[in-house]
Amino acid sequence: GLDFLAAMVKVVEKAPKSALSEEFETVIREIKIGAPRAEALRNLSWRTDVLPIASFCATLIAADSVGASI
């Protein structure tokens, strides 16, 4: 029942420290300082350059653009 940002914060809090959790922290920071969610996710995809993460980001961006529940 959490919104997207709150869910990402919860994942970062509960997950062990790793490169991925640090990248999620960066996404959270970007969104909190005013970057659109889609831009923050595109940046994540660009920084990691990993196909499964790029697919995950593209799916979230597409769902967000049509107003689908994530």
N, C-alpha and C positions, 0 to 999 in steps of 0.2 A: 503494500500500500504506500510505498515511498515514491516521491517524484524522482526523476532521473538523477539530479545532482545529489540528493540525499542518499540515494542508493549507491552512487559512486563513492561518497564519503564513507558509508558503512563498509563497503568492500575494502577501501584503503585502511580503515581502522582495524578490520578483522584479519586481513591477509598478512602473511609474513612479508617482511621487507624484501623486495625484489626489484628488478629493472621495470617490470610491468606495473607494480604498485607505484613506483616513482613516476612513471609516465602518466598513470591515472591521477596522481597528485598534481602534475603539471596541467592536465586537462581541467581539473577542478579550479586551480588558480586562475587559468585563462578565463574560464566562465565567470568566476567571481569578480574579476576586474573588468568585465563587460564584453568580452568576446562572444559572439554568437556561438551557440552549441555546435552548429555545423562546422564553423571555422575551427573551433578547438579540436573537434574530431578529425577534420582534414589534417590539421597540424600533427596530431598523434599518428595518423597513417603515414604522413610524410617522414616524421622523425624515426619511426620504427622500421619502415620499409619491409614489413613482413606481411605476406599475402593474407593469412587468416585475420590479422588485425585490420588490414585494409578492407577486407570483406565485412568484418564486424562494423567498422566505422561507416562504410557505405550503406549498410542495412539500416543502421540507426539514423543516418542522415535522411535516407529515403522515407523511413517511417515517420520521422519528425515533419518532413515536408508535406505529407498528406494528412497529418494529424492523427496517425494511428497510435494506439497505446503501445508503449514499449514494455 
